[in-house]
């Protein structure tokens, strides 16, 4: 927005960057999994990237 200060704009850009990086990490884990992978393997592979995305999303919404 035009009324946003440079600090607010920078904060929003940083938050968007963290969300994008977290989504990239989720995508990378999914790409590394074999088709038809066991659900437990999928859950283990996605645990940390999803937690990172959750943390970034919570920060952006606070």
HUJOHU-V213445 format. One record per residue. N is the residue number from 1. RES is the residue in one letter. PSI is psi in radians with two decimals (999 if undefined). NEAR is the number of other C-alpha atoms within 10 Angstrom. D_FIRST is the distance of its C-alpha to the first C-alpha in Angstrom with 1 decimal. Layout:
BEGIN
n = (N	N)
res = (RES	RES)
psi = (PSI	PSI)
near = (NEAR	NEAR)
d_first = (D_FIRST	D_FIRST)
END
This chain:
BEGIN
n = (1	2	3	4	5	6	7	8	9	10	11	12	13	14	15	16	17	18	19	20	21	22	23	24	25	26	27	28	29	30	31	32	33	34	35	36	37	38	39	40	41	42	43	44	45	46	47	48	49	50	51	52	53	54	55	56	57	58	59	60	61	62)
res = (X	X	X	X	X	X	X	X	X	X	X	X	X	X	X	X	X	X	X	X	X	X	X	X	X	X	X	X	X	X	X	X	X	X	X	X	X	X	X	X	X	X	X	X	X	X	X	X	X	X	X	X	X	X	X	X	X	X	X	X	X	X)
psi = (2.67	-0.50	-0.12	2.44	2.81	-0.62	-0.71	-0.70	-0.76	-0.73	-0.77	-0.70	-0.71	-0.72	-0.75	-0.69	-0.75	-0.70	-0.77	-0.73	-0.67	-0.71	-0.68	-0.68	-0.70	-0.80	-0.71	-0.73	-0.73	-0.71	-0.56	-0.34	2.59	2.57	2.28	0.33	2.60	2.38	-0.58	-0.65	-0.74	-0.82	-0.74	-0.72	-0.59	-0.15	-0.99	-0.78	-0.61	-0.66	-0.68	-0.73	-0.76	-0.78	-0.75	-0.70	-0.74	-0.70	-0.73	-0.54	-0.12	999)
near = (6	5	7	9	10	9	9	12	14	12	13	13	12	14	18	15	13	19	20	14	16	22	16	14	18	19	13	14	15	15	10	9	13	10	8	7	10	10	9	9	11	15	11	10	17	18	12	14	20	16	12	19	20	14	15	20	16	11	12	15	8	5)
d_first = (0.0	3.8	5.4	5.4	8.9	10.5	12.4	9.8	8.4	12.1	13.0	10.9	12.5	15.8	15.8	15.2	17.9	20.2	19.9	20.7	23.6	24.9	24.9	26.7	29.2	30.0	30.4	32.7	34.8	35.2	36.2	38.8	40.4	43.4	43.3	44.9	44.3	45.6	42.9	43.7	43.0	39.7	38.7	39.8	37.9	34.6	34.8	33.1	30.3	29.5	29.6	27.2	24.8	25.3	24.6	21.4	20.2	21.4	19.5	16.2	16.9	18.2)
END
